[in-house]
Amino acid sequence: MSRSVSSKQLIADMARAEGFDAVGFAPPALPEQAGEDLRIFIEKGFHGEMSWLAERMVERSHPWALWSDVKSIIVLGMNYGPEQDPLPELEAKDCGYISVYARNRDYHDVVKGKLKQLAGKIVGRFGGQVKVFVDTAPVMEKPLAELAGIGWQGKHSCVVSRQHGSWLFLGVIYTTLELAPDAPEAKYCGRCSACITICPTQAIVAPHQLDARRCISYLTIEHKGSIDEELRPLMGNRIYGCDDCLAVCPWNKFASTATEAKFHAREALNMPALSDLLQLDEAGFRSLFAASPIKRIGWERFMRNVLIAAGNSGDQSLTHAIAVFAKHQSTLLAEHAKWALGRLLPN
């Protein structure tokens, strides 16, 4: 057995001992198509306000441009599968729907902590140098995951795994170690278009093409200003993120519940009542969402989302709480509160 193969097996064992559910090895070069897809995405303006995606495109498309010493890339996945199908929760109009991934600890912190532990053990055992990345660096994790054999990019553009379905957080370790790459994963979507069909805002404009400007995850998390009135009714009770295209994927029949306790839903974040959320002040927001990724969008943007959900609820008992925001000094909140009142109150 070669040193490369034995090293890979040991690293995979170490990764699983650290809590990772999927491990794959990729070369430090992406197919040209990955960079071309990114270029087209940017040229069409599908990235919206996410200007950082248009920056450092060379580093995104070419791992060696980010770190010239990289020889191999280790791609890790952590399963965050929910205990049950979240789609029925969209019918609870008096509650706010929070994306499955955000119902407990911020995955950036959890995954990065484990990556650092693993990276330290790899260096201690095999030497070399490493750099770890989780979602915030100019790294194309999804094409790398496909290249490393962990899964493939589905028609919704997210990674799908035959073992874990749609529920995988990704992390990456760049290393100077020379490790034989794994075989890339094939695409197994076939003729299925469930993710395209279910999208409430038709943000998946074609297979593998997502217009983020219409995506509810983008609108509730990344978009800072007023949300288009045409899209507001389509958002339903989704106040942070959207799981529709992930949850409907047939490959989830092979998925299991997350083993990492920090990814299990906190009761307070598991479909909170809109009536309670409308009472949140900024201090209450920071307290409720401490250590949560939701905290990063700030109180004002979050309350904008809650007001839209309240307007879609059909619950007139919420109008008093909404009316308070209609007079708020924030023009963003006042605008969305008036819209919500218009939805709930008879003409």
N, C-alpha and C positions, 0 to 999 in steps of 0.2 A: 504493500500500500504506500503510495507516494506521500511525501510530507504535506502536500497541498490538500489531498483528500482527508488525511487524518486530522489536519488542522481544522478543516471545515467541519468535520464531525464533532470535534471537541468544542468548537465555537458554537455550533448549533445546540449542543447539550448545555453549554453554559448559558446560552440565551433562554432556553426553555426553563432552566433552573431559576433564572431571573424573573420569569413570569411572562415571557413572550410566547405567543401561540404559533407564530409562523416565522420561519427564517429562510432567507434565500440569498444567493450570491450573484452579483452582476458585475460586468466589466465597467470600467470608468468611461464608457462612451455610449451615448444613446443613438438609436437609429435617426437618420436625418428626418424622418417623418415626424418625430416628436417635436423637433424645432419648427418644422413647417406648420404643424397644427397650431402651435403656440403663436406663430407669426400671423396666421389667418385669423385666429381668435382675437388678437389685439387689433388687427387692421379693420375688422368688422365692428370694433367697439364693444364686443360682448363682455369685456372686463369691467365696464362701467367706471365707477370711481376707484377701482382697485389699481391705482396708477403704478404700484410697485411691481405688478406683473409685467408691465411694459418696460421696466428697468432691468438692467443686468440680464438681458435675454441670452447673451452669449454664455454666461455662467450657468443659466438654467438648462440650456440645450447641450452644453458640453461640460461635464463634471470636472474635467482636467483644467478648464478655464477658471473654475472657482478655487481649485487647489492643484497646482501642477504636479505635486508629488503623489497624488492618489494612484494606486495600482489596482485596487479592488473596492467594491462597494457591498456592504452587508445591509440587507433590507430586512427590517423586523416588523412584525404585525402583532397587535394586541387586540383580542376579541372583546368587544363591548356589547355583545348581544343582549337585548332586553329579555325580561322574563316572559313576555307575551307580545303578540302582535300589537303595535301601538296604533294602528289605523282606526280601530273603533273609538279611540279616545277623541277623535275629531268630531264626534257627534255630541260631546259634552260641551255645548255652546256656552254654558255659564262658567266654564273653567278655561284657563290658558294652557295651550299646548306648548310644551318645551321639548325641543329635539332630544331624542334619547341620549345623545352623547353629552349633553350639558346638564343632566339632572343630578350631578354630584361634583366631584373634583375636576378641576381643569386638566384635561388630558395632556396638555403641553407639559405641565409640571410632572405628572405621573410618569409619562413615557420618557421624558428627558432624564428624569432621575434614574430610571432603570437603564437607559442607554449609557449614561455616564458610569454606572456601576459595571455594566457589561464591558464597556470600552476599557475601563481600568484593568479588569481581569484579563482581557485579551492582551493588552500591552504587558502586563505582568507575566503572562504565560509565554507569549510569542515575540515580544518586543515590537519594534516598529512604532509608527505614529498614527494617531487617529483624530478624527473630527466628527462630532455628533450633531445631527440636525433633526428638528421636529417642526415642520410646517412653516417656520418663519424665515428660513434662509432661501436664497435663489437655487432651490433644488426641486427637480420634478419627480416627486416621490412616486406618483402613480405609474408613469412609464417605467421607472426603475423597478417597481414591484412586479410589473408584467415581465420585464427582462429577467428578473431573478426567479421567476416561476412561482411567485406567491399567488398571483391571480391575474385577471385581465381587466382592462377598462371596459365596462359595460356601455350600453348605448346612452346611459345617463352621464357618462364620463367618470364615474366613480369605480373603484376597484371592487371586483367580485371574486370571491374565493370559492372553490368547490368544497372546501372543508368548513368555511366560516361564513359563507354567504356575503352579505353586504356590510357586516358590522366589524370593520377592522380599522384601528388606528395604525398609522404607519410612522416608522422612525428609520433613520438611515445613519450608518456609520461609514465614513470614508476612511480608508486605511492604506498605509504604504505596504502592507503585506500582499504578496502575490497569491491569490486564491482562485482556483479554477471556477469560472462562472457556471451557474446552473442553466439548464435548458429553459428558454422562455416559455411562458404559459400561452397556450392557444386560447382563442376566444370561443366561448360556449354559449353565447346568447341565442344563436340560431335565428329563427324567425320571430322570436318573442319581442314584443314591443310594449310590454306592460308598463314599463317606466315612462315611456313617452306618452302613453294614453292617459295615465293617471295624473300627470302633472297639472295642478290646478290652474296655472297661468300659462301653460303651453311654452314653458321656457326651454324645453328640449326641442329645438326647431328642426332637427334632423338627427338620425342616429349619430351619436358621438359629438354632437354640436349643441352646446349649452349657451343660451343668451342669458348671462348672469343678471342683466338688467331687469329680467322678468322673474327671476328665481326668488322664491320666498325666503330662502336662507340668506341670499344676498340682501334682499330688501330689509329684513328684520335685523341683520347683523352689521353688514358693511355700509349700507346706504345711510348717509347722515341726515339728509333733508326730508322734505315732504314726499310722501309716497303717492304715486299717481292714483287719482280717484278711480280710474278704470280698474286698477289692480286690487284696491282695498277690499271690495266684497269677496274677491276670490281667495283672500288670505284666511277667511274663516276665523278660527280661534287660535291660530298659530302666532305665538308672541315671541318666539325665539327659535329660528330654524324651521326646517321642514324635513320629514322623513319619508314622504309618500313614495318617491321613486326608489328608495332603498328598501322600504318595508314590503313593497309589492313583488320584489324579485323572487322568482320561484326557487332560486338556489338557497334561499333562507331556510328551506326545509331541512338542510343539513347543518344549520347554525345551532349553536348552543348558547346558554346564558353565560355572561361574562363571569370568569372566576375571580377577577380582581375586585375586591370589595369596594374600592374607591370609585368603581364605575356603576355600582348598583344605585338605583334612584333613591335620593333622600326623600322622605315622606313629604317634606314641605315643598319640594320641587316637582312632585308627582301630581300634575293637574291641579295647580292651585286655583282657588276660586277668584274670579275676576273682581268680585266685590271686595275681597281682601287686598288684591293687588292695587286697586284704585285708591286705597288708603295709604299706600307707601309714600313716605317722604324720602329724601335723599339718604338720610341716616339709616332708615329702615331698609332701603334698597341695598346699601352696602353691607348691612348686617345679614340680610337674608341670602345674599349671593356672595358672601365671603368665600374665597377659594374656588369660586365657580367661574367659568369662562364668561358668563353673562355679565359679570361685574365690569368687564372691559368695555362694554358698549355705553355704559353710563346711564344714569337715571332718566334723563330726558328722552333719549332714544328708546329706552325700554318702555317708558310710559306712553310714548307715541304708539308703539305696538299694542299695548294693552288697550288703549282707546279705540283702535281699529277693531280689535276683538270684541270689545264691549258694543261697538256699533253693529257688529254682525251677530250679536247674541240673541237679539229679539227680546231681551229682558228689560222691560221698562223700569224695573226697580233700581236699575243702575243709573238712571238719568240724573239724580241729585248729585251723585259723586262725579259724574261726567261734567255736569254744569259748572262745578268748581274750576275745572281745567279750562272751560270756555272763556274764563276771565283771567287766565294765567298770563304772567308777563312774558312767558315764552310764546312767541308767535307760532312756533311749530306745534306746541301742545294745544294752543287755543284753536288753531285751524282744524286739527284732527278731532278735538272735542266737539266742535260745532258740527262737523260732518257726522260724528257718531250720534249726536242728538237728533240730527235730521233723519237719520235712519230709524231711530227708535220712537220718535214722537209723531203723532198723526199730523198731517198738514192742516 
